[in-house]
Amino acid sequence: MAIRLNKPALEQARRMVRAGEVVRDERDDWSEAAPSAAEENRFIEEHGWTEYSHWHLGIDDDESPETKGRFSFPYGDFSKVRRGGVISLESRAGQYDHAEIEEAAKKLLELIDDEG
């Protein structure tokens, strides 16, 4: 499993934070805010796989392009960047030795906190 940083997703997240499209919640809030499987399916159906990919900082090129398994480390709820989601993904990326994603999440969190 070779998960790499999804740069278009990171750029979208940065743009959204700078535009104020962010919820400054806490890590524990992410479990309630994270999209459900049904919400993910609906988003994919309405917006397609490329847009879905832009909500995940991780991408696994070993997985089939049009599968949820290809995308990991979500940072938002399909409408806003969620600070709690970024905190959660930073922790998970570090736990599983995805240093580039962990560092990107850390910088994104700093941007969120600086813009607030």
A tleap script that builds the chain and sets N, CA, C and O, in Angstrom:
source leaprc.protein.ff14SB
mol = sequence {
  NMET ALA ILE ARG LEU ASN LYS PRO ALA LEU
  GLU GLN ALA ARG ARG MET VAL ARG ALA GLY
  GLU VAL VAL ARG ASP GLU ARG ASP ASP TRP
  SER GLU ALA ALA PRO SER ALA ALA GLU GLU
  ASN ARG PHE ILE GLU GLU HIE GLY TRP THR
  GLU TYR SER HIE TRP HIE LEU GLY ILE ASP
  ASP ASP GLU SER PRO GLU THR LYS GLY ARG
  PHE SER PHE PRO TYR GLY ASP PHE SER LYS
  VAL ARG ARG GLY GLY VAL ILE SER LEU GLU
  SER ARG ALA GLY GLN TYR ASP HIE ALA GLU
  ILE GLU GLU ALA ALA LYS LYS LEU LEU GLU
  LEU ILE ASP ASP GLU CGLY
}
set mol.1.N position { 0.849 -1.176 0.000 }
set mol.1.CA position { 0.000 0.000 0.000 }
set mol.1.C position { 0.892 1.235 0.000 }
set mol.1.O position { 1.585 1.513 0.979 }
set mol.2.N position { 0.868 1.965 -1.095 }
set mol.2.CA position { 1.696 3.157 -1.250 }
set mol.2.C position { 0.808 4.392 -1.268 }
set mol.2.O position { 0.428 4.877 -2.333 }
set mol.3.N position { 0.486 4.890 -0.104 }
set mol.3.CA position { -0.366 6.069 -0.022 }
set mol.3.C position { 0.512 7.310 -0.123 }
set mol.3.O position { 1.504 7.453 0.591 }
set mol.4.N position { 0.118 8.206 -1.032 }
set mol.4.CA position { 0.868 9.442 -1.239 }
set mol.4.C position { -0.037 10.640 -0.989 }
set mol.4.O position { -1.260 10.518 -0.930 }
set mol.5.N position { 0.588 11.789 -0.847 }
set mol.5.CA position { -0.155 13.028 -0.649 }
set mol.5.C position { -0.929 13.382 -1.915 }
set mol.5.O position { -0.374 13.383 -3.014 }
set mol.6.N position { -2.185 13.674 -1.754 }
set mol.6.CA position { -3.057 14.092 -2.846 }
set mol.6.C position { -2.979 15.626 -2.926 }
set mol.6.O position { -3.717 16.331 -2.239 }
set mol.7.N position { -2.085 16.119 -3.763 }
set mol.7.CA position { -1.813 17.558 -3.822 }
set mol.7.C position { -3.018 18.400 -4.250 }
set mol.7.O position { -3.228 19.470 -3.680 }
set mol.8.N position { -3.820 17.963 -5.228 }
set mol.8.CA position { -5.020 18.765 -5.544 }
set mol.8.C position { -5.964 18.906 -4.341 }
set mol.8.O position { -6.584 19.954 -4.158 }
set mol.9.N position { -6.069 17.871 -3.538 }
set mol.9.CA position { -6.922 17.931 -2.348 }
set mol.9.C position { -6.356 18.922 -1.339 }
set mol.9.O position { -7.103 19.684 -0.725 }
set mol.10.N position { -5.045 18.911 -1.168 }
set mol.10.CA position { -4.409 19.845 -0.243 }
set mol.10.C position { -4.625 21.285 -0.707 }
set mol.10.O position { -4.910 22.165 0.106 }
set mol.11.N position { -4.492 21.523 -1.993 }
set mol.11.CA position { -4.714 22.874 -2.524 }
set mol.11.C position { -6.160 23.309 -2.315 }
set mol.11.O position { -6.413 24.460 -1.960 }
set mol.12.N position { -7.110 22.404 -2.530 }
set mol.12.CA position { -8.512 22.744 -2.286 }
set mol.12.C position { -8.718 23.097 -0.822 }
set mol.12.O position { -9.380 24.088 -0.510 }
set mol.13.N position { -8.162 22.301 0.074 }
set mol.13.CA position { -8.322 22.558 1.506 }
set mol.13.C position { -7.741 23.920 1.880 }
set mol.13.O position { -8.360 24.668 2.637 }
set mol.14.N position { -6.574 24.244 1.366 }
set mol.14.CA position { -5.968 25.551 1.660 }
set mol.14.C position { -6.843 26.701 1.153 }
set mol.14.O position { -7.073 27.681 1.863 }
set mol.15.N position { -7.325 26.566 -0.081 }
set mol.15.CA position { -8.199 27.608 -0.642 }
set mol.15.C position { -9.441 27.806 0.226 }
set mol.15.O position { -9.858 28.933 0.493 }
set mol.16.N position { -10.016 26.694 0.657 }
set mol.16.CA position { -11.228 26.768 1.464 }
set mol.16.C position { -10.960 27.445 2.805 }
set mol.16.O position { -11.757 28.265 3.261 }
set mol.17.N position { -9.847 27.104 3.431 }
set mol.17.CA position { -9.507 27.730 4.720 }
set mol.17.C position { -9.328 29.232 4.531 }
set mol.17.O position { -9.846 30.028 5.315 }
set mol.18.N position { -8.597 29.615 3.498 }
set mol.18.CA position { -8.378 31.045 3.249 }
set mol.18.C position { -9.681 31.785 2.947 }
set mol.18.O position { -9.802 32.980 3.219 }
set mol.19.N position { -10.650 31.070 2.385 }
set mol.19.CA position { -11.959 31.664 2.070 }
set mol.19.C position { -12.914 31.613 3.265 }
set mol.19.O position { -14.051 32.074 3.168 }
set mol.20.N position { -12.462 31.060 4.379 }
set mol.20.CA position { -13.305 30.984 5.569 }
set mol.20.C position { -14.266 29.820 5.574 }
set mol.20.O position { -15.181 29.779 6.396 }
set mol.21.N position { -14.077 28.871 4.671 }
set mol.21.CA position { -14.957 27.707 4.590 }
set mol.21.C position { -14.427 26.599 5.499 }
set mol.21.O position { -13.999 25.542 5.035 }
set mol.22.N position { -14.466 26.868 6.794 }
set mol.22.CA position { -13.887 25.961 7.776 }
set mol.22.C position { -14.721 25.977 9.052 }
set mol.22.O position { -15.272 27.007 9.442 }
set mol.23.N position { -14.801 24.824 9.688 }
set mol.23.CA position { -15.434 24.700 11.002 }
set mol.23.C position { -14.313 24.440 11.992 }
set mol.23.O position { -13.580 23.458 11.869 }
set mol.24.N position { -14.184 25.314 12.965 }
set mol.24.CA position { -13.097 25.201 13.941 }
set mol.24.C position { -13.565 24.378 15.148 }
set mol.24.O position { -13.764 24.896 16.246 }
set mol.25.N position { -13.729 23.093 14.897 }
set mol.25.CA position { -14.175 22.186 15.946 }
set mol.25.C position { -12.981 21.431 16.516 }
set mol.25.O position { -11.836 21.702 16.155 }
set mol.26.N position { -13.247 20.510 17.382 }
set mol.26.CA position { -12.193 19.721 18.037 }
set mol.26.C position { -12.167 18.304 17.473 }
set mol.26.O position { -13.087 17.883 16.772 }
set mol.27.N position { -11.112 17.589 17.785 }
set mol.27.CA position { -10.926 16.238 17.252 }
set mol.27.C position { -12.122 15.341 17.536 }
set mol.27.O position { -12.578 14.610 16.657 }
set mol.28.N position { -12.624 15.396 18.744 }
set mol.28.CA position { -13.737 14.513 19.117 }
set mol.28.C position { -14.995 14.784 18.298 }
set mol.28.O position { -15.847 13.906 18.167 }
set mol.29.N position { -15.118 15.986 17.750 }
set mol.29.CA position { -16.285 16.331 16.941 }
set mol.29.C position { -16.277 15.626 15.585 }
set mol.29.O position { -17.322 15.483 14.951 }
set mol.30.N position { -15.103 15.188 15.143 }
set mol.30.CA position { -14.991 14.581 13.812 }
set mol.30.C position { -15.804 13.306 13.691 }
set mol.30.O position { -16.340 13.023 12.619 }
set mol.31.N position { -15.911 12.531 14.759 }
set mol.31.CA position { -16.665 11.277 14.667 }
set mol.31.C position { -18.125 11.528 14.306 }
set mol.31.O position { -18.749 10.693 13.651 }
set mol.32.N position { -18.674 12.654 14.719 }
set mol.32.CA position { -20.053 13.010 14.375 }
set mol.32.C position { -20.141 13.715 13.023 }
set mol.32.O position { -21.138 13.580 12.313 }
set mol.33.N position { -19.094 14.468 12.667 }
set mol.33.CA position { -19.125 15.293 11.451 }
set mol.33.C position { -18.696 14.538 10.200 }
set mol.33.O position { -19.076 14.914 9.091 }
set mol.34.N position { -17.915 13.488 10.362 }
set mol.34.CA position { -17.411 12.740 9.199 }
set mol.34.C position { -18.579 12.188 8.385 }
set mol.34.O position { -19.536 11.658 8.950 }
set mol.35.N position { -18.502 12.311 7.066 }
set mol.35.CA position { -19.585 11.792 6.234 }
set mol.35.C position { -19.785 10.281 6.409 }
set mol.35.O position { -18.825 9.521 6.536 }
set mol.36.N position { -21.029 9.878 6.411 }
set mol.36.CA position { -21.361 8.452 6.481 }
set mol.36.C position { -21.129 7.818 5.114 }
set mol.36.O position { -20.919 8.521 4.125 }
set mol.37.N position { -21.166 6.507 5.062 }
set mol.37.CA position { -21.014 5.801 3.781 }
set mol.37.C position { -22.106 6.229 2.802 }
set mol.37.O position { -21.840 6.404 1.612 }
set mol.38.N position { -23.318 6.395 3.291 }
set mol.38.CA position { -24.417 6.823 2.420 }
set mol.38.C position { -24.178 8.235 1.889 }
set mol.38.O position { -24.446 8.510 0.719 }
set mol.39.N position { -23.681 9.126 2.733 }
set mol.39.CA position { -23.374 10.490 2.290 }
set mol.39.C position { -22.245 10.488 1.265 }
set mol.39.O position { -22.272 11.250 0.299 }
set mol.40.N position { -21.251 9.627 1.482 }
set mol.40.CA position { -20.169 9.506 0.501 }
set mol.40.C position { -20.714 9.026 -0.844 }
set mol.40.O position { -20.382 9.582 -1.891 }
set mol.41.N position { -21.540 8.003 -0.805 }
set mol.41.CA position { -22.117 7.465 -2.040 }
set mol.41.C position { -22.930 8.514 -2.787 }
set mol.41.O position { -22.845 8.625 -4.010 }
set mol.42.N position { -23.710 9.272 -2.048 }
set mol.42.CA position { -24.530 10.324 -2.656 }
set mol.42.C position { -23.626 11.398 -3.276 }
set mol.42.O position { -23.895 11.877 -4.378 }
set mol.43.N position { -22.564 11.771 -2.570 }
set mol.43.CA position { -21.642 12.778 -3.099 }
set mol.43.C position { -20.991 12.286 -4.393 }
set mol.43.O position { -20.903 13.026 -5.373 }
set mol.44.N position { -20.542 11.046 -4.385 }
set mol.44.CA position { -19.916 10.474 -5.588 }
set mol.44.C position { -20.907 10.464 -6.751 }
set mol.44.O position { -20.556 10.813 -7.878 }
set mol.45.N position { -22.131 10.066 -6.471 }
set mol.45.CA position { -23.157 10.011 -7.513 }
set mol.45.C position { -23.431 11.399 -8.102 }
set mol.45.O position { -23.619 11.542 -9.310 }
set mol.46.N position { -23.452 12.407 -7.247 }
set mol.46.CA position { -23.770 13.766 -7.693 }
set mol.46.C position { -22.580 14.513 -8.295 }
set mol.46.O position { -22.750 15.335 -9.195 }
set mol.47.N position { -21.361 14.223 -7.792 }
set mol.47.CA position { -20.193 15.038 -8.167 }
set mol.47.C position { -19.072 14.268 -8.858 }
set mol.47.O position { -18.209 14.874 -9.494 }
set mol.48.N position { -19.073 12.952 -8.743 }
set mol.48.CA position { -18.060 12.136 -9.391 }
set mol.48.C position { -16.834 11.868 -8.533 }
set mol.48.O position { -16.659 12.438 -7.457 }
set mol.49.N position { -15.997 10.984 -9.046 }
set mol.49.CA position { -14.826 10.515 -8.304 }
set mol.49.C position { -13.751 11.578 -8.134 }
set mol.49.O position { -13.087 11.620 -7.098 }
set mol.50.N position { -13.570 12.429 -9.122 }
set mol.50.CA position { -12.530 13.452 -9.005 }
set mol.50.C position { -12.847 14.396 -7.858 }
set mol.50.O position { -11.977 14.694 -7.040 }
set mol.51.N position { -14.088 14.869 -7.792 }
set mol.51.CA position { -14.470 15.759 -6.694 }
set mol.51.C position { -14.370 15.042 -5.348 }
set mol.51.O position { -13.951 15.631 -4.352 }
set mol.52.N position { -14.757 13.772 -5.326 }
set mol.52.CA position { -14.632 12.982 -4.090 }
set mol.52.C position { -13.178 12.923 -3.655 }
set mol.52.O position { -12.871 13.067 -2.471 }
set mol.53.N position { -12.282 12.711 -4.614 }
set mol.53.CA position { -10.856 12.611 -4.282 }
set mol.53.C position { -10.327 13.889 -3.663 }
set mol.53.O position { -9.406 13.845 -2.847 }
set mol.54.N position { -10.897 15.033 -4.038 }
set mol.54.CA position { -10.412 16.315 -3.536 }
set mol.54.C position { -10.732 16.553 -2.064 }
set mol.54.O position { -10.324 17.565 -1.494 }
set mol.55.N position { -11.451 15.637 -1.454 }
set mol.55.CA position { -11.758 15.734 -0.026 }
set mol.55.C position { -10.898 14.786 0.813 }
set mol.55.O position { -11.183 14.565 1.990 }
set mol.56.N position { -9.844 14.226 0.205 }
set mol.56.CA position { -8.982 13.262 0.893 }
set mol.56.C position { -7.521 13.592 0.627 }
set mol.56.O position { -7.118 13.753 -0.525 }
set mol.57.N position { -6.720 13.693 1.696 }
set mol.57.CA position { -5.304 14.021 1.517 }
set mol.57.C position { -4.461 12.820 1.128 }
set mol.57.O position { -3.302 12.987 0.750 }
set mol.58.N position { -5.006 11.621 1.208 }
set mol.58.CA position { -4.263 10.420 0.825 }
set mol.58.C position { -4.849 9.772 -0.406 }
set mol.58.O position { -6.065 9.728 -0.593 }
set mol.59.N position { -3.952 9.265 -1.249 }
set mol.59.CA position { -4.385 8.539 -2.446 }
set mol.59.C position { -3.476 7.327 -2.617 }
set mol.59.O position { -2.253 7.432 -2.525 }
set mol.60.N position { -4.091 6.184 -2.865 }
set mol.60.CA position { -3.365 4.915 -3.018 }
set mol.60.C position { -3.439 4.476 -4.469 }
set mol.60.O position { -4.474 3.993 -4.927 }
set mol.61.N position { -2.347 4.644 -5.185 }
set mol.61.CA position { -2.312 4.315 -6.606 }
set mol.61.C position { -2.435 2.814 -6.880 }
set mol.61.O position { -2.663 2.415 -8.022 }
set mol.62.N position { -2.288 1.988 -5.860 }
set mol.62.CA position { -2.438 0.547 -6.032 }
set mol.62.C position { -3.905 0.122 -6.062 }
set mol.62.O position { -4.220 -1.001 -6.456 }
set mol.63.N position { -4.795 1.012 -5.650 }
set mol.63.CA position { -6.230 0.717 -5.644 }
set mol.63.C position { -6.869 1.182 -6.953 }
set mol.63.O position { -6.360 2.087 -7.613 }
set mol.64.N position { -7.963 0.569 -7.313 }
set mol.64.CA position { -8.691 0.944 -8.534 }
set mol.64.C position { -9.161 2.391 -8.444 }
set mol.64.O position { -9.573 2.844 -7.376 }
set mol.65.N position { -9.103 3.122 -9.565 }
set mol.65.CA position { -9.428 4.551 -9.548 }
set mol.65.C position { -10.823 4.902 -9.031 }
set mol.65.O position { -10.983 5.916 -8.351 }
set mol.66.N position { -11.807 4.108 -9.330 }
set mol.66.CA position { -13.161 4.453 -8.919 }
set mol.66.C position { -13.642 3.568 -7.781 }
set mol.66.O position { -14.677 2.907 -7.870 }
set mol.67.N position { -12.856 3.576 -6.705 }
set mol.67.CA position { -13.223 2.877 -5.479 }
set mol.67.C position { -12.889 3.757 -4.292 }
set mol.67.O position { -11.942 4.542 -4.335 }
set mol.68.N position { -13.662 3.625 -3.246 }
set mol.68.CA position { -13.391 4.411 -2.036 }
set mol.68.C position { -12.053 4.029 -1.415 }
set mol.68.O position { -11.418 4.853 -0.756 }
set mol.69.N position { -11.619 2.785 -1.620 }
set mol.69.CA position { -10.362 2.324 -1.057 }
set mol.69.C position { -9.143 3.066 -1.586 }
set mol.69.O position { -8.067 3.006 -0.990 }
set mol.70.N position { -9.308 3.755 -2.685 }
set mol.70.CA position { -8.204 4.520 -3.267 }
set mol.70.C position { -7.908 5.790 -2.460 }
set mol.70.O position { -6.791 6.304 -2.506 }
set mol.71.N position { -8.901 6.295 -1.722 }
set mol.71.CA position { -8.792 7.585 -1.057 }
set mol.71.C position { -8.834 7.441 0.460 }
set mol.71.O position { -9.630 6.674 1.001 }
set mol.72.N position { -7.967 8.190 1.138 }
set mol.72.CA position { -7.903 8.118 2.600 }
set mol.72.C position { -7.578 9.497 3.174 }
set mol.72.O position { -7.235 10.427 2.444 }
set mol.73.N position { -7.690 9.601 4.447 }
set mol.73.CA position { -7.401 10.824 5.188 }
set mol.73.C position { -8.312 11.987 4.787 }
set mol.73.O position { -7.838 13.011 4.296 }
set mol.74.N position { -9.633 11.821 5.001 }
set mol.74.CA position { -10.561 12.915 4.713 }
set mol.74.C position { -10.364 14.079 5.684 }
set mol.74.O position { -9.986 13.881 6.838 }
set mol.75.N position { -10.621 15.280 5.205 }
set mol.75.CA position { -10.425 16.473 6.033 }
set mol.75.C position { -11.693 17.320 6.169 }
set mol.75.O position { -11.680 18.332 6.869 }
set mol.76.N position { -12.774 16.927 5.519 }
set mol.76.CA position { -13.967 17.749 5.585 }
set mol.76.C position { -15.232 16.958 5.372 }
set mol.76.O position { -15.211 15.737 5.217 }
set mol.77.N position { -16.341 17.683 5.367 }
set mol.77.CA position { -17.660 17.055 5.304 }
set mol.77.C position { -18.372 17.300 3.970 }
set mol.77.O position { -19.599 17.241 3.902 }
set mol.78.N position { -17.603 17.575 2.908 }
set mol.78.CA position { -18.101 17.869 1.554 }
set mol.78.C position { -18.689 19.263 1.425 }
set mol.78.O position { -19.238 19.612 0.380 }
set mol.79.N position { -18.580 20.061 2.475 }
set mol.79.CA position { -19.006 21.454 2.361 }
set mol.79.C position { -17.987 22.393 2.997 }
set mol.79.O position { -17.814 23.525 2.545 }
set mol.80.N position { -17.316 21.925 4.046 }
set mol.80.CA position { -16.332 22.745 4.746 }
set mol.80.C position { -15.171 21.873 5.222 }
set mol.80.O position { -15.309 20.665 5.415 }
set mol.81.N position { -14.030 22.523 5.405 }
set mol.81.CA position { -12.890 21.883 6.060 }
set mol.81.C position { -13.255 21.791 7.536 }
set mol.81.O position { -13.781 22.744 8.109 }
set mol.82.N position { -12.982 20.663 8.140 }
set mol.82.CA position { -13.279 20.471 9.564 }
set mol.82.C position { -11.975 20.364 10.337 }
set mol.82.O position { -11.184 19.451 10.100 }
set mol.83.N position { -11.747 21.284 11.251 }
set mol.83.CA position { -10.519 21.268 12.046 }
set mol.83.C position { -10.357 19.918 12.745 }
set mol.83.O position { -9.254 19.373 12.800 }
set mol.84.N position { -11.440 19.387 13.273 }
set mol.84.CA position { -11.392 18.085 13.941 }
set mol.84.C position { -10.959 16.978 13.005 }
set mol.84.O position { -10.250 16.061 13.417 }
set mol.85.N position { -11.375 17.049 11.749 }
set mol.85.CA position { -10.958 16.067 10.753 }
set mol.85.C position { -9.471 16.169 10.449 }
set mol.85.O position { -8.796 15.153 10.277 }
set mol.86.N position { -8.962 17.392 10.383 }
set mol.86.CA position { -7.536 17.592 10.114 }
set mol.86.C position { -6.695 17.076 11.284 }
set mol.86.O position { -5.662 16.440 11.076 }
set mol.87.N position { -7.135 17.349 12.501 }
set mol.87.CA position { -6.425 16.836 13.679 }
set mol.87.C position { -6.406 15.314 13.654 }
set mol.87.O position { -5.369 14.697 13.898 }
set mol.88.N position { -7.544 14.715 13.360 }
set mol.88.CA position { -7.651 13.264 13.324 }
set mol.88.C position { -6.752 12.660 12.247 }
set mol.88.O position { -6.056 11.677 12.497 }
set mol.89.N position { -6.768 13.244 11.061 }
set mol.89.CA position { -5.960 12.664 9.980 }
set mol.89.C position { -4.470 12.865 10.235 }
set mol.89.O position { -3.661 12.014 9.864 }
set mol.90.N position { -4.097 13.982 10.864 }
set mol.90.CA position { -2.684 14.180 11.197 }
set mol.90.C position { -2.200 13.079 12.140 }
set mol.90.O position { -1.118 12.521 11.958 }
set mol.91.N position { -3.001 12.780 13.129 }
set mol.91.CA position { -2.660 11.739 14.091 }
set mol.91.C position { -2.555 10.369 13.425 }
set mol.91.O position { -1.599 9.632 13.665 }
set mol.92.N position { -3.536 10.028 12.588 }
set mol.92.CA position { -3.529 8.728 11.912 }
set mol.92.C position { -2.371 8.616 10.931 }
set mol.92.O position { -1.748 7.560 10.823 }
set mol.93.N position { -2.081 9.696 10.217 }
set mol.93.CA position { -0.964 9.671 9.263 }
set mol.93.C position { 0.353 9.413 10.006 }
set mol.93.O position { 1.198 8.652 9.534 }
set mol.94.N position { 0.517 10.042 11.155 }
set mol.94.CA position { 1.718 9.813 11.952 }
set mol.94.C position { 1.788 8.395 12.485 }
set mol.94.O position { 2.854 7.779 12.502 }
set mol.95.N position { 0.660 7.888 12.915 }
set mol.95.CA position { 0.577 6.537 13.463 }
set mol.95.C position { 0.983 5.494 12.425 }
set mol.95.O position { 1.581 4.476 12.773 }
set mol.96.N position { 0.664 5.737 11.156 }
set mol.96.CA position { 0.948 4.772 10.094 }
set mol.96.C position { 2.116 5.183 9.203 }
set mol.96.O position { 2.265 4.681 8.089 }
set mol.97.N position { 2.943 6.100 9.705 }
set mol.97.CA position { 4.185 6.501 9.032 }
set mol.97.C position { 3.983 7.077 7.634 }
set mol.97.O position { 4.740 6.768 6.714 }
set mol.98.N position { 2.969 7.909 7.479 }
set mol.98.CA position { 2.768 8.650 6.235 }
set mol.98.C position { 3.225 10.087 6.494 }
set mol.98.O position { 2.414 10.998 6.655 }
set mol.99.N position { 4.545 10.260 6.530 }
set mol.99.CA position { 5.152 11.513 6.975 }
set mol.99.C position { 4.740 12.709 6.129 }
set mol.99.O position { 4.502 13.789 6.669 }
set mol.100.N position { 4.650 12.538 4.812 }
set mol.100.CA position { 4.301 13.662 3.946 }
set mol.100.C position { 2.870 14.131 4.225 }
set mol.100.O position { 2.602 15.332 4.249 }
set mol.101.N position { 1.971 13.201 4.430 }
set mol.101.CA position { 0.577 13.550 4.735 }
set mol.101.C position { 0.483 14.153 6.131 }
set mol.101.O position { -0.248 15.121 6.343 }
set mol.102.N position { 1.212 13.590 7.073 }
set mol.102.CA position { 1.221 14.127 8.430 }
set mol.102.C position { 1.711 15.576 8.431 }
set mol.102.O position { 1.114 16.430 9.087 }
set mol.103.N position { 2.781 15.854 7.709 }
set mol.103.CA position { 3.335 17.206 7.651 }
set mol.103.C position { 2.361 18.168 6.963 }
set mol.103.O position { 2.192 19.302 7.409 }
set mol.104.N position { 1.731 17.724 5.894 }
set mol.104.CA position { 0.748 18.566 5.201 }
set mol.104.C position { -0.424 18.893 6.128 }
set mol.104.O position { -0.910 20.024 6.142 }
set mol.105.N position { -0.872 17.916 6.891 }
set mol.105.CA position { -1.980 18.134 7.823 }
set mol.105.C position { -1.572 19.106 8.924 }
set mol.105.O position { -2.358 19.967 9.319 }
set mol.106.N position { -0.354 18.969 9.414 }
set mol.106.CA position { 0.146 19.869 10.449 }
set mol.106.C position { 0.140 21.318 9.943 }
set mol.106.O position { -0.290 22.226 10.655 }
set mol.107.N position { 0.617 21.526 8.719 }
set mol.107.CA position { 0.638 22.874 8.149 }
set mol.107.C position { -0.775 23.387 7.872 }
set mol.107.O position { -1.052 24.575 8.037 }
set mol.108.N position { -1.661 22.492 7.452 }
set mol.108.CA position { -3.053 22.887 7.228 }
set mol.108.C position { -3.705 23.302 8.551 }
set mol.108.O position { -4.460 24.273 8.592 }
set mol.109.N position { -3.423 22.584 9.605 }
set mol.109.CA position { -3.950 22.932 10.921 }
set mol.109.C position { -3.424 24.288 11.369 }
set mol.109.O position { -4.174 25.088 11.928 }
set mol.110.N position { -2.148 24.555 11.130 }
set mol.110.CA position { -1.584 25.864 11.467 }
set mol.110.C position { -2.293 26.966 10.686 }
set mol.110.O position { -2.585 28.026 11.239 }
set mol.111.N position { -2.570 26.727 9.416 }
set mol.111.CA position { -3.287 27.707 8.597 }
set mol.111.C position { -4.679 27.957 9.163 }
set mol.111.O position { -5.127 29.100 9.251 }
set mol.112.N position { -5.354 26.887 9.544 }
set mol.112.CA position { -6.696 27.029 10.132 }
set mol.112.C position { -6.628 27.890 11.389 }
set mol.112.O position { -7.427 28.810 11.566 }
set mol.113.N position { -5.675 27.586 12.252 }
set mol.113.CA position { -5.568 28.318 13.514 }
set mol.113.C position { -5.107 29.760 13.303 }
set mol.113.O position { -5.538 30.656 14.028 }
set mol.114.N position { -4.243 29.992 12.326 }
set mol.114.CA position { -3.769 31.353 12.035 }
set mol.114.C position { -4.853 32.207 11.409 }
set mol.114.O position { -4.937 33.406 11.677 }
set mol.115.N position { -5.691 31.591 10.568 }
set mol.115.CA position { -6.748 32.331 9.886 }
set mol.115.C position { -7.903 32.660 10.820 }
set mol.115.O position { -8.710 33.544 10.531 }
set mol.116.N position { -7.982 31.952 11.934 }
set mol.116.CA position { -9.092 32.137 12.865 }
set mol.116.C position { -8.919 33.369 13.649 }
set mol.116.O position { -9.760 33.691 14.488 }
savepdb mol mol.pdb
quit
